Amino acid sequence: MYKKIFYTLLVFVAAGLLTLQTGCKKDDYLLFNAPLRVQWKDTVTVNQTFASKKEAIVRDTVWLKANVMGGSVSEAKKVKIKQIKGVYYSYTYDKAGAVIDTIATEAPNQAIPGTHYVAFDSEEMQKLLVQKTVVTNNPKGVEINIPVIVLRDASLSENNYLLFIQLEQSEDFLPGESQKTTKIISISNRITKPSKWSMFEEWYFGKYTYVKHKFMNETLQTVIDNAWFSQPRGILIFYREKCRRALEEFNADPENIAKGIAPLKEDPDNPKSKPMTFPTYL
């Protein structure tokens, strides 16, 4: 049995600084003249949902953070991104732990340009991909924001769609580290009950219903999920009261009453459904 050991060689170029009475000289020619490179700040999947947006909002912009490294520039530079086919890999190992088989599976429900997002080669996106930034010799690079415009399509109510984005070489930038050139956006318009809701049901938000969840998303303009429930008790009560007041205003609105949608019910499709309420406990 053989063990394969991989070593990563890090080469550091130190910039010397020589100070003279008549002036100074920076020995950092290589650093300042290195090609400009761009890579994602991280490769964590971004979950973007329209569930917290009002129905009238049919598009939204996701800002992806990236780092630019290399020489110093002040003029506008253009980033190039493209959609790639998403593939998941599974591996089979022998008793010694060596890979003996690899299976590639194409990811389901991949985003469609023009349907789930604005195509990257469109005139609109080409203008947005121009970066006006100043890059210095900071080893960590300079952070920039790269926009992706997602679209609200009816299909998002049934499934999440995945957009696999890869940074490509452009006239101005080279890709950075290979493991930091791909990013995934999960686009959806679905609401699912957070598992933590049950822990806060009686004292905080009352019985869970899809309508209440959607109302809270739209009122607070955020996504009510397990992470949201991790906030301090006082903050949760503050948001509950904000939703309760918004519900009172909705139910008192003459236009909503005339339309027959107020008072808002737990199940609007059921005439016998109870009105939606929030607890008042402190």
Backbone as CSV, one residue per row, in Angstrom:
resi,resn,N_x,N_y,N_z,CA_x,CA_y,CA_z,C_x,C_y,C_z
1,MET,0.845,-1.190,0.000,0.000,0.000,0.000,0.885,1.247,0.000
2,TYR,0.523,2.152,-0.888,1.320,3.371,-1.009,0.490,4.564,-0.532
3,LYS,1.129,5.417,0.107,0.484,6.646,0.546,0.973,7.800,-0.314
4,LYS,0.001,8.551,-0.802,0.354,9.716,-1.610,0.282,10.954,-0.727
5,ILE,1.344,11.664,-0.704,1.399,12.872,0.114,1.571,14.062,-0.814
6,PHE,0.678,15.032,-0.641,0.723,16.202,-1.499,1.241,17.384,-0.693
7,TYR,2.161,18.078,-1.273,2.733,19.238,-0.606,2.346,20.501,-1.388
8,THR,2.021,21.534,-0.665,1.758,22.823,-1.288,2.937,23.733,-1.006
9,LEU,3.515,24.204,-2.063,4.684,25.061,-1.924,4.243,26.507,-2.001
10,LEU,4.479,27.212,-0.944,4.127,28.620,-0.911,5.384,29.444,-1.111
11,VAL,5.320,30.265,-2.086,6.463,31.108,-2.382,6.082,32.546,-2.086
12,PHE,6.820,33.148,-1.241,6.548,34.524,-0.867,7.628,35.423,-1.478
13,VAL,7.166,36.484,-2.065,8.084,37.474,-2.623,8.080,38.670,-1.691
14,ALA,9.172,38.908,-1.063,9.259,40.024,-0.122,9.687,41.275,-0.870
15,ALA,8.996,42.340,-0.571,9.323,43.607,-1.213,10.262,44.383,-0.296
16,GLY,11.454,44.634,-0.759,12.417,45.366,0.062,12.219,46.855,-0.063
17,LEU,12.543,47.546,0.965,12.359,48.992,0.958,13.673,49.646,1.379
18,LEU,14.241,50.399,0.483,15.514,51.055,0.748,15.278,52.563,0.793
19,THR,15.560,53.143,1.914,15.329,54.576,2.088,16.661,55.320,2.041
20,LEU,16.750,56.301,1.195,17.943,57.132,1.053,17.571,58.577,1.340
21,GLN,18.541,59.370,1.570,18.275,60.775,1.850,17.687,61.463,0.633
22,THR,18.057,61.001,-0.546,17.601,61.670,-1.756,16.275,61.111,-2.244
23,GLY,15.735,60.095,-1.617,14.469,59.528,-2.070,14.352,58.101,-1.589
24,CYS,13.376,57.335,-2.134,13.175,55.947,-1.753,12.835,55.123,-2.974
25,LYS,13.055,53.816,-2.866,12.819,52.909,-3.978,12.120,51.668,-3.452
26,LYS,10.997,51.288,-4.090,10.259,50.091,-3.699,10.644,48.941,-4.623
27,ASP,11.126,47.881,-4.015,11.542,46.722,-4.796,10.368,45.760,-4.937
28,ASP,9.263,46.286,-5.498,8.061,45.468,-5.598,7.549,45.442,-7.041
29,TYR,8.467,45.436,-7.987,8.103,45.478,-9.406,7.220,44.293,-9.780
30,LEU,7.596,43.094,-9.312,6.831,41.900,-9.686,5.410,41.962,-9.146
31,LEU,5.262,42.450,-7.917,3.953,42.482,-7.294,3.037,43.452,-8.020
32,PHE,3.568,44.633,-8.349,2.733,45.625,-8.992,2.453,45.286,-10.457
33,ASN,3.292,44.478,-11.065,3.127,44.188,-12.479,2.590,42.786,-12.729
34,ALA,2.180,42.089,-11.657,1.588,40.773,-11.826,0.236,40.925,-12.520
35,PRO,-0.182,39.914,-13.290,-1.492,39.992,-13.957,-2.610,40.134,-12.931
36,LEU,-3.644,40.869,-13.289,-4.805,41.001,-12.421,-5.581,39.686,-12.417
37,ARG,-5.931,39.216,-11.242,-6.680,37.971,-11.110,-7.909,38.220,-10.242
38,VAL,-8.968,37.461,-10.525,-10.200,37.603,-9.761,-10.690,36.224,-9.342
39,GLN,-11.181,36.119,-8.105,-11.724,34.872,-7.592,-12.812,35.192,-6.576
40,TRP,-13.722,34.243,-6.365,-14.793,34.461,-5.414,-14.233,34.558,-3.994
41,LYS,-14.844,35.390,-3.180,-14.402,35.522,-1.796,-14.614,34.207,-1.047
42,ASP,-15.707,33.512,-1.367,-15.958,32.185,-0.809,-16.786,31.399,-1.812
43,THR,-16.951,30.126,-1.569,-17.702,29.275,-2.499,-18.978,28.739,-1.858
44,VAL,-19.456,29.435,-0.832,-20.705,29.041,-0.174,-21.884,29.337,-1.105
45,THR,-22.809,28.387,-1.223,-23.981,28.569,-2.072,-24.848,29.707,-1.535
46,VAL,-25.283,30.591,-2.428,-26.158,31.703,-2.060,-27.604,31.285,-2.303
47,ASN,-28.439,31.362,-1.271,-29.852,31.040,-1.401,-30.644,32.329,-1.610
48,GLN,-31.212,32.468,-2.789,-31.975,33.668,-3.123,-33.428,33.284,-3.384
49,THR,-34.337,33.814,-2.561,-35.743,33.476,-2.725,-36.584,34.729,-2.891
50,PHE,-37.630,34.606,-3.683,-38.583,35.695,-3.851,-39.706,35.599,-2.825
51,ALA,-39.643,34.595,-1.959,-40.713,34.368,-0.991,-40.908,35.546,-0.054
52,SER,-39.859,36.314,0.181,-39.959,37.474,1.074,-40.276,38.759,0.316
53,LYS,-40.483,38.645,-1.007,-40.737,39.832,-1.825,-42.216,39.933,-2.179
54,LYS,-42.698,41.131,-2.359,-44.071,41.335,-2.797,-44.240,40.792,-4.216
55,GLU,-45.476,40.422,-4.544,-45.745,39.775,-5.827,-45.336,40.641,-7.016
56,ALA,-45.371,41.965,-6.832,-45.051,42.868,-7.938,-43.564,42.838,-8.304
57,ILE,-42.726,42.332,-7.406,-41.283,42.287,-7.670,-40.975,41.034,-8.483
58,VAL,-40.548,41.223,-9.712,-40.331,40.093,-10.621,-38.845,39.868,-10.938
59,ARG,-37.989,40.693,-10.398,-36.558,40.502,-10.590,-35.809,41.090,-9.398
60,ASP,-34.615,40.563,-9.158,-33.830,41.023,-8.016,-32.354,40.855,-8.364
61,THR,-31.506,41.617,-7.704,-30.071,41.550,-7.971,-29.345,40.891,-6.809
62,VAL,-28.560,39.882,-7.118,-27.711,39.218,-6.133,-26.300,39.753,-6.325
63,TRP,-25.707,40.247,-5.252,-24.338,40.785,-5.330,-23.372,39.743,-4.770
64,LEU,-22.530,39.225,-5.638,-21.558,38.213,-5.250,-20.210,38.877,-4.985
65,LYS,-19.632,38.582,-3.834,-18.357,39.186,-3.459,-17.194,38.416,-4.068
66,ALA,-16.251,39.166,-4.612,-15.048,38.566,-5.201,-13.836,39.387,-4.790
67,ASN,-12.669,38.772,-4.888,-11.415,39.457,-4.576,-10.582,39.616,-5.844
68,VAL,-10.039,40.806,-6.020,-9.147,41.091,-7.142,-7.745,41.252,-6.599
69,MET,-6.789,40.585,-7.240,-5.393,40.650,-6.810,-4.509,40.967,-8.005
70,GLY,-3.394,41.603,-7.731,-2.457,41.898,-8.799,-1.976,43.318,-8.748
71,GLY,-1.650,43.880,-9.914,-1.083,45.215,-10.010,-2.076,46.302,-9.675
72,SER,-1.613,47.525,-9.670,-2.423,48.674,-9.308,-3.047,49.296,-10.553
73,VAL,-4.372,49.427,-10.559,-5.068,50.030,-11.690,-6.139,50.968,-11.166
74,SER,-6.512,51.931,-11.960,-7.594,52.836,-11.581,-8.670,52.893,-12.656
75,GLU,-8.338,52.469,-13.881,-9.324,52.521,-14.948,-10.300,51.357,-14.829
76,ALA,-11.451,51.476,-15.487,-12.480,50.453,-15.419,-11.981,49.144,-16.027
77,LYS,-12.325,48.054,-15.392,-11.949,46.729,-15.867,-13.193,45.854,-15.925
78,LYS,-13.212,44.928,-16.882,-14.411,44.110,-17.090,-14.195,42.677,-16.637
79,VAL,-15.145,42.188,-15.847,-15.130,40.809,-15.386,-15.957,39.969,-16.351
80,LYS,-15.558,38.717,-16.553,-16.317,37.815,-17.416,-16.779,36.610,-16.605
81,ILE,-18.086,36.354,-16.630,-18.641,35.179,-15.966,-19.507,34.416,-16.953
82,LYS,-19.655,33.127,-16.723,-20.533,32.326,-17.583,-21.183,31.216,-16.772
83,GLN,-22.323,30.754,-17.264,-22.984,29.625,-16.627,-22.316,28.337,-17.097
84,ILE,-22.058,27.434,-16.161,-21.504,26.132,-16.517,-22.471,25.046,-16.061
85,LYS,-22.306,23.871,-16.615,-23.150,22.749,-16.238,-22.738,22.248,-14.857
86,GLY,-23.703,22.159,-13.960,-23.413,21.690,-12.613,-23.360,20.170,-12.550
87,VAL,-22.282,19.665,-11.984,-22.099,18.207,-11.887,-21.666,17.859,-10.473
88,TYR,-22.295,16.831,-9.901,-21.903,16.322,-8.595,-21.138,15.013,-8.781
89,TYR,-20.136,14.806,-7.937,-19.299,13.610,-8.043,-19.436,12.743,-6.797
90,SER,-19.567,11.455,-7.008,-19.553,10.497,-5.900,-18.421,9.507,-6.151
91,TYR,-17.800,9.028,-5.066,-16.602,8.204,-5.188,-16.775,6.869,-4.468
92,THR,-16.156,5.859,-5.035,-16.106,4.537,-4.410,-14.668,4.253,-4.010
93,TYR,-14.474,3.781,-2.772,-13.134,3.568,-2.238,-12.893,2.084,-1.969
94,ASP,-11.633,1.679,-2.061,-11.281,0.318,-1.674,-10.980,0.289,-0.177
95,LYS,-10.616,-0.860,0.340,-10.388,-1.006,1.781,-9.227,-0.148,2.272
96,ALA,-8.320,0.169,1.366,-7.171,0.990,1.747,-7.485,2.481,1.695
97,GLY,-8.689,2.823,1.218,-9.075,4.227,1.145,-8.770,4.894,-0.169
98,ALA,-8.333,4.115,-1.165,-8.032,4.691,-2.475,-9.297,4.718,-3.342
99,VAL,-9.432,5.751,-4.162,-10.587,5.872,-5.046,-10.465,4.858,-6.177
100,ILE,-11.497,4.042,-6.352,-11.481,3.043,-7.421,-12.542,3.313,-8.482
101,ASP,-13.457,4.243,-8.187,-14.483,4.569,-9.178,-15.054,5.960,-8.881
102,THR,-15.394,6.665,-9.950,-15.975,7.997,-9.831,-17.226,8.075,-10.687
103,ILE,-18.299,8.557,-10.113,-19.552,8.695,-10.851,-19.931,10.175,-10.880
104,ALA,-20.123,10.710,-12.088,-20.524,12.107,-12.261,-22.022,12.164,-12.550
105,THR,-22.745,12.982,-11.789,-24.188,13.124,-11.973,-24.532,14.590,-12.194
106,GLU,-25.246,14.865,-13.289,-25.619,16.245,-13.578,-26.668,16.724,-12.577
107,ALA,-26.474,17.900,-12.035,-27.403,18.460,-11.050,-28.760,18.727,-11.689
108,PRO,-29.850,18.401,-10.993,-31.187,18.646,-11.549,-31.567,20.114,-11.444
109,ASN,-32.572,20.501,-12.221,-33.160,21.844,-12.141,-32.115,22.955,-12.216
110,GLN,-31.397,22.993,-13.321,-30.408,24.051,-13.505,-31.066,25.267,-14.155
111,ALA,-30.656,26.452,-13.708,-31.268,27.704,-14.139,-31.176,27.897,-15.650
112,ILE,-32.216,28.541,-16.193,-32.293,28.788,-17.633,-32.164,30.286,-17.881
113,PRO,-31.221,30.704,-18.730,-31.071,32.141,-19.011,-32.329,32.703,-19.663
114,GLY,-32.702,33.903,-19.242,-33.911,34.522,-19.771,-35.161,34.109,-19.021
115,THR,-35.080,33.007,-18.264,-36.213,32.520,-17.474,-35.972,32.711,-15.987
116,HIS,-34.789,32.296,-15.544,-34.461,32.384,-14.116,-33.411,33.454,-13.814
117,TYR,-32.736,33.929,-14.833,-31.759,35.003,-14.643,-31.502,35.693,-15.972
118,VAL,-30.999,36.932,-15.897,-30.665,37.685,-17.108,-29.359,37.147,-17.665
119,ALA,-29.372,36.760,-18.926,-28.202,36.144,-19.555,-26.971,37.022,-19.404
120,PHE,-25.832,36.386,-19.136,-24.598,37.136,-18.882,-24.067,37.829,-20.131
121,ASP,-24.443,37.354,-21.319,-23.957,37.988,-22.545,-24.916,39.053,-23.071
122,SER,-25.963,39.358,-22.294,-26.910,40.394,-22.704,-26.263,41.773,-22.566
123,GLU,-26.797,42.741,-23.291,-26.256,44.104,-23.238,-26.349,44.676,-21.828
124,GLU,-27.454,44.372,-21.136,-27.639,44.881,-19.775,-26.548,44.372,-18.841
125,MET,-26.271,43.065,-18.902,-25.276,42.496,-18.005,-23.864,42.897,-18.381
126,GLN,-23.595,43.034,-19.652,-22.253,43.412,-20.082,-21.850,44.774,-19.510
127,LYS,-22.808,45.668,-19.398,-22.521,46.981,-18.806,-22.268,46.856,-17.304
128,LEU,-23.029,45.974,-16.651,-22.909,45.833,-15.201,-21.636,45.117,-14.774
129,LEU,-21.035,44.369,-15.696,-19.838,43.605,-15.352,-18.558,44.436,-15.425
130,VAL,-18.674,45.703,-15.780,-17.521,46.606,-15.778,-17.273,47.063,-14.348
131,GLN,-16.077,46.795,-13.844,-15.716,47.131,-12.472,-14.851,48.384,-12.437
132,LYS,-15.263,49.340,-11.647,-14.464,50.543,-11.434,-13.811,50.393,-10.066
133,THR,-12.582,49.976,-10.063,-11.929,49.658,-8.793,-10.464,50.053,-8.826
134,VAL,-9.879,50.189,-7.660,-8.446,50.441,-7.522,-7.833,49.252,-6.808
135,VAL,-6.868,48.612,-7.415,-6.230,47.435,-6.838,-4.854,47.820,-6.338
136,THR,-4.525,47.426,-5.119,-3.213,47.724,-4.562,-2.453,46.430,-4.358
137,ASN,-1.315,46.518,-3.705,-0.513,45.322,-3.463,-0.899,44.619,-2.166
138,ASN,-2.159,44.776,-1.744,-2.668,44.052,-0.577,-2.667,42.556,-0.886
139,PRO,-2.001,41.718,-0.082,-1.931,40.283,-0.365,-3.305,39.621,-0.449
140,LYS,-4.272,40.153,0.280,-5.610,39.564,0.274,-6.471,40.092,-0.862
141,GLY,-5.969,41.053,-1.603,-6.722,41.601,-2.718,-7.729,42.642,-2.270
142,VAL,-8.454,43.169,-3.231,-9.480,44.171,-2.980,-10.834,43.567,-3.297
143,GLU,-11.792,43.750,-2.416,-13.111,43.149,-2.591,-13.954,43.952,-3.568
144,ILE,-14.613,43.256,-4.485,-15.531,43.883,-5.426,-16.854,43.125,-5.381
145,ASN,-17.900,43.711,-5.928,-19.215,43.081,-5.985,-19.608,42.837,-7.432
146,ILE,-19.960,41.603,-7.744,-20.349,41.236,-9.101,-21.849,40.945,-9.104
147,PRO,-22.633,41.657,-9.924,-24.089,41.493,-9.892,-24.580,40.331,-10.768
148,VAL,-25.621,39.677,-10.283,-26.347,38.673,-11.058,-27.830,38.988,-10.879
149,ILE,-28.559,39.170,-11.979,-29.983,39.512,-11.904,-30.813,38.247,-12.046
150,VAL,-31.562,37.914,-10.987,-32.414,36.725,-11.019,-33.847,37.146,-11.323
151,LEU,-34.607,36.239,-11.943,-35.959,36.534,-12.406,-36.983,35.647,-11.702
152,ARG,-38.132,36.201,-11.445,-39.208,35.469,-10.771,-40.070,34.760,-11.812
153,ASP,-39.890,33.473,-11.933,-40.652,32.670,-12.873,-41.583,31.743,-12.103
154,ALA,-42.699,31.369,-12.726,-43.679,30.507,-12.059,-43.082,29.178,-11.623
155,SER,-42.068,28.702,-12.354,-41.445,27.410,-12.031,-40.750,27.423,-10.677
156,LEU,-40.419,28.612,-10.159,-39.712,28.706,-8.881,-40.602,28.339,-7.700
157,SER,-41.919,28.311,-7.926,-42.834,27.922,-6.858,-42.865,26.408,-6.672
158,GLU,-42.370,25.691,-7.664,-42.375,24.225,-7.610,-41.008,23.662,-7.229
159,ASN,-39.947,24.293,-7.701,-38.594,23.775,-7.460,-37.602,24.916,-7.281
160,ASN,-36.501,24.606,-6.606,-35.360,25.510,-6.583,-34.547,25.264,-7.849
161,TYR,-34.035,26.326,-8.448,-33.198,26.185,-9.641,-31.789,26.666,-9.316
162,LEU,-30.807,25.900,-9.770,-29.412,26.170,-9.438,-28.699,26.842,-10.604
163,LEU,-27.986,27.899,-10.290,-27.181,28.612,-11.282,-25.711,28.458,-10.898
164,PHE,-24.974,27.714,-11.713,-23.539,27.500,-11.489,-22.782,28.548,-12.307
165,ILE,-22.012,29.388,-11.621,-21.331,30.512,-12.265,-19.819,30.339,-12.157
166,GLN,-19.147,30.511,-13.271,-17.687,30.392,-13.286,-17.050,31.689,-13.766
167,LEU,-16.008,32.106,-13.063,-15.222,33.257,-13.498,-14.328,32.837,-14.647
168,GLU,-14.356,33.612,-15.719,-13.589,33.289,-16.918,-12.506,34.337,-17.167
169,GLN,-11.549,33.973,-18.000,-10.526,34.939,-18.388,-11.150,35.992,-19.298
170,SER,-10.864,37.240,-18.993,-11.342,38.339,-19.822,-10.137,39.102,-20.347
171,GLU,-10.394,40.192,-21.044,-9.292,41.012,-21.542,-8.534,41.665,-20.395
172,ASP,-9.174,41.781,-19.238,-8.575,42.498,-18.117,-8.176,41.608,-16.947
173,PHE,-8.828,40.449,-16.787,-8.586,39.610,-15.626,-8.289,38.163,-16.008
174,LEU,-7.427,37.537,-15.210,-7.241,36.097,-15.271,-7.982,35.480,-14.091
175,PRO,-8.433,34.234,-14.203,-9.069,33.590,-13.051,-8.051,33.397,-11.931
176,GLY,-8.533,33.386,-10.688,-7.664,33.172,-9.538,-7.486,31.693,-9.254
177,GLU,-7.459,31.336,-7.976,-7.281,29.938,-7.599,-8.423,29.104,-8.158
178,SER,-8.097,27.941,-8.744,-9.095,27.126,-9.437,-10.263,26.739,-8.530
179,GLN,-9.985,26.501,-7.242,-11.047,26.082,-6.331,-11.931,27.246,-5.888
180,LYS,-11.610,28.471,-6.351,-12.407,29.630,-5.982,-12.968,30.366,-7.197
181,THR,-13.178,29.640,-8.275,-13.686,30.285,-9.488,-15.130,29.900,-9.806
182,THR,-15.723,29.011,-9.015,-17.101,28.588,-9.251,-17.989,28.941,-8.062
183,LYS,-19.161,29.472,-8.356,-20.117,29.892,-7.326,-21.509,29.407,-7.736
184,ILE,-22.342,29.082,-6.736,-23.686,28.575,-7.007,-24.715,29.495,-6.363
185,ILE,-25.759,29.824,-7.132,-26.919,30.531,-6.593,-28.121,29.607,-6.692
186,SER,-28.816,29.411,-5.587,-30.055,28.636,-5.568,-31.208,29.636,-5.597
187,ILE,-32.028,29.589,-6.652,-33.118,30.548,-6.857,-34.448,29.856,-6.597
188,SER,-35.290,30.490,-5.780,-36.580,29.857,-5.468,-37.641,30.910,-5.180
189,ASN,-38.866,30.437,-5.043,-39.987,31.283,-4.627,-40.901,30.451,-3.732
190,ARG,-40.283,29.624,-2.912,-41.046,28.696,-2.087,-40.895,29.009,-0.601
191,ILE,-41.939,28.706,0.130,-41.929,28.876,1.578,-42.092,27.510,2.221
192,THR,-41.199,27.175,3.120,-41.302,25.926,3.871,-41.207,26.238,5.358
193,LYS,-41.928,25.492,6.162,-41.965,25.741,7.598,-40.607,25.479,8.226
194,PRO,-40.013,26.458,8.904,-38.740,26.227,9.610,-38.976,25.259,10.774
195,SER,-38.069,24.347,10.975,-38.228,23.372,12.049,-38.267,24.042,13.422
196,LYS,-37.624,25.206,13.557,-37.585,25.900,14.843,-38.888,26.632,15.168
197,TRP,-39.803,26.739,14.196,-41.051,27.455,14.452,-41.783,26.831,15.640
198,SER,-41.798,25.509,15.711,-42.535,24.803,16.770,-42.040,25.201,18.158
199,MET,-40.748,25.523,18.277,-40.180,25.898,19.569,-40.718,27.255,20.041
200,PHE,-41.145,28.106,19.103,-41.564,29.462,19.447,-43.067,29.673,19.204
201,GLU,-43.768,28.602,18.880,-45.140,28.720,18.404,-46.083,29.374,19.423
202,GLU,-46.129,28.830,20.663,-47.135,29.273,21.619,-46.950,30.726,22.056
203,TRP,-45.716,31.085,22.434,-45.487,32.392,23.025,-45.126,33.483,22.022
204,TYR,-44.604,33.111,20.885,-44.084,34.123,19.974,-44.987,34.408,18.773
205,PHE,-45.263,33.377,17.958,-45.916,33.640,16.679,-47.206,32.873,16.451
206,GLY,-47.573,32.019,17.371,-48.823,31.300,17.224,-48.729,30.156,16.227
207,LYS,-49.865,29.590,15.927,-49.950,28.437,15.034,-49.346,28.747,13.664
208,TYR,-48.570,27.782,13.145,-47.964,27.986,11.828,-48.993,27.790,10.726
209,THR,-49.002,28.723,9.787,-49.735,28.559,8.533,-48.897,29.157,7.418
210,TYR,-49.120,28.670,6.227,-48.399,29.199,5.063,-48.673,30.696,4.917
211,VAL,-49.928,31.092,5.121,-50.319,32.493,4.949,-49.573,33.386,5.946
212,LYS,-49.489,32.931,7.208,-48.790,33.722,8.227,-47.310,33.851,7.894
213,HIS,-46.704,32.756,7.460,-45.288,32.758,7.101,-45.043,33.745,5.961
214,LYS,-45.884,33.693,4.941,-45.738,34.581,3.791,-45.947,36.040,4.207
215,PHE,-46.926,36.273,5.074,-47.197,37.630,5.554,-45.998,38.188,6.310
216,MET,-45.376,37.372,7.146,-44.204,37.807,7.907,-43.031,38.080,6.979
217,ASN,-42.824,37.223,5.981,-41.736,37.447,5.015,-41.888,38.796,4.332
218,GLU,-43.115,39.093,3.882,-43.350,40.325,3.134,-43.313,41.548,4.048
219,THR,-43.818,41.414,5.266,-43.836,42.543,6.199,-42.424,42.926,6.629
220,LEU,-41.614,41.914,6.949,-40.265,42.160,7.453,-39.235,42.225,6.335
221,GLN,-39.660,41.902,5.104,-38.761,41.921,3.946,-37.505,41.093,4.205
222,THR,-37.722,39.899,4.693,-36.621,38.975,4.940,-37.155,37.561,4.840
223,VAL,-36.282,36.595,4.959,-36.683,35.195,4.900,-36.752,34.652,6.325
224,ILE,-37.917,34.190,6.734,-38.098,33.618,8.062,-37.686,32.154,8.015
225,ASP,-36.489,31.851,8.501,-35.979,30.483,8.484,-35.364,30.168,9.844
226,ASN,-34.722,29.025,9.958,-34.134,28.629,11.239,-33.094,29.626,11.735
227,ALA,-32.309,30.169,10.821,-31.295,31.146,11.204,-31.947,32.400,11.792
228,TRP,-33.075,32.802,11.225,-33.790,33.987,11.717,-34.259,33.777,13.148
229,PHE,-34.682,32.569,13.485,-35.185,32.271,14.823,-34.073,32.240,15.871
230,SER,-32.825,32.325,15.448,-31.704,32.275,16.392,-31.427,33.620,17.047
231,GLN,-32.209,34.643,16.692,-32.010,35.975,17.257,-32.466,36.019,18.724
232,PRO,-31.996,37.014,19.496,-32.398,37.141,20.906,-33.911,37.273,21.063
233,ARG,-34.404,36.857,22.218,-35.838,36.861,22.504,-36.454,38.249,22.292
234,GLY,-35.778,39.278,22.778,-36.306,40.634,22.649,-36.490,41.054,21.198
235,ILE,-35.557,40.651,20.344,-35.649,40.984,18.918,-36.829,40.263,18.279
236,LEU,-37.037,38.990,18.647,-38.153,38.221,18.088,-39.495,38.842,18.482
237,ILE,-39.592,39.284,19.735,-40.829,39.920,20.187,-41.052,41.232,19.446
238,PHE,-39.979,41.987,19.231,-40.079,43.243,18.481,-40.652,42.989,17.082
239,TYR,-40.119,41.969,16.402,-40.594,41.658,15.050,-42.028,41.126,15.075
240,ARG,-42.353,40.348,16.117,-43.734,39.849,16.220,-44.716,41.005,16.338
241,GLU,-44.366,41.996,17.177,-45.245,43.146,17.353,-45.361,43.954,16.065
242,LYS,-44.285,44.042,15.328,-44.324,44.750,14.040,-45.280,44.044,13.086
243,CYS,-45.235,42.710,13.068,-46.143,41.936,12.211,-47.587,42.065,12.695
244,ARG,-47.782,42.091,14.009,-49.139,42.202,14.558,-49.765,43.549,14.193
245,ARG,-48.972,44.615,14.271,-49.485,45.933,13.888,-49.771,45.999,12.386
246,ALA,-48.907,45.381,11.604,-49.121,45.350,10.149,-50.398,44.591,9.810
247,LEU,-50.674,43.527,10.560,-51.895,42.753,10.334,-53.127,43.589,10.677
248,GLU,-53.059,44.350,11.772,-54.175,45.217,12.150,-54.442,46.255,11.061
249,GLU,-53.386,46.827,10.507,-53.536,47.824,9.439,-54.125,47.182,8.184
250,PHE,-53.669,45.960,7.882,-54.180,45.257,6.707,-55.675,44.995,6.854
251,ASN,-56.074,44.528,8.042,-57.475,44.195,8.267,-58.376,45.425,8.306
252,ALA,-57.812,46.583,8.668,-58.604,47.821,8.763,-58.643,48.597,7.451
253,ASP,-57.865,48.181,6.477,-57.796,48.878,5.192,-59.120,48.707,4.444
254,PRO,-59.850,49.802,4.151,-61.147,49.715,3.457,-61.058,48.990,2.113
255,GLU,-59.942,49.179,1.413,-59.783,48.521,0.114,-59.704,47.005,0.282
256,ASN,-58.958,46.542,1.292,-58.863,45.101,1.541,-60.215,44.524,1.966
257,ILE,-60.964,45.315,2.757,-62.290,44.871,3.186,-63.223,44.752,1.991
258,ALA,-63.161,45.749,1.090,-64.013,45.737,-0.100,-63.697,44.557,-1.007
259,LYS,-62.434,44.160,-1.036,-62.018,43.019,-1.868,-62.365,41.680,-1.225
260,GLY,-62.722,41.715,0.046,-63.053,40.483,0.739,-61.850,39.710,1.236
261,ILE,-60.673,40.362,1.300,-59.466,39.665,1.756,-59.109,40.033,3.191
262,ALA,-59.920,40.920,3.794,-59.718,41.294,5.195,-61.023,41.029,5.954
263,PRO,-60.915,40.486,7.157,-59.672,40.138,7.857,-58.973,38.942,7.212
264,LEU,-57.655,38.971,7.270,-56.858,37.902,6.687,-57.063,36.613,7.483
265,LYS,-57.332,35.518,6.768,-57.614,34.239,7.432,-56.419,33.295,7.346
266,GLU,-56.419,32.303,8.225,-55.349,31.312,8.212,-55.332,30.552,6.897
267,ASP,-56.525,30.305,6.356,-56.660,29.648,5.049,-57.676,30.432,4.232
268,PRO,-57.221,31.350,3.384,-58.129,32.203,2.616,-59.087,31.427,1.716
269,ASP,-58.725,30.206,1.365,-59.579,29.403,0.479,-60.697,28.688,1.233
270,ASN,-60.670,28.759,2.556,-61.689,28.098,3.373,-62.548,29.168,4.057
271,PRO,-63.827,29.293,3.669,-64.694,30.324,4.247,-64.852,30.194,5.768
272,LYS,-64.679,28.987,6.303,-64.844,28.759,7.733,-63.533,28.915,8.511
273,SER,-62.492,29.288,7.815,-61.190,29.425,8.458,-61.192,30.562,9.480
274,LYS,-60.417,30.395,10.540,-60.300,31.415,11.563,-59.430,32.567,11.065
275,PRO,-59.679,33.790,11.573,-58.807,34.918,11.220,-57.383,34.662,11.740
276,MET,-56.405,35.120,11.014,-55.008,34.959,11.427,-54.717,35.924,12.573
277,THR,-54.006,35.447,13.584,-53.661,36.286,14.733,-52.226,36.030,15.156
278,PHE,-51.712,36.947,15.979,-50.413,36.775,16.620,-50.622,36.856,18.134
279,PRO,-49.870,36.078,18.913,-49.968,36.164,20.382,-49.571,37.558,20.863
280,THR,-49.976,37.893,22.072,-49.636,39.205,22.641,-48.780,39.052,23.888
281,TYR,-48.314,37.824,24.180,-47.503,37.604,25.374,-46.161,38.326,25.259
282,LEU,-45.662,38.773,26.409,-44.327,39.365,26.489,-43.369,38.402,27.155
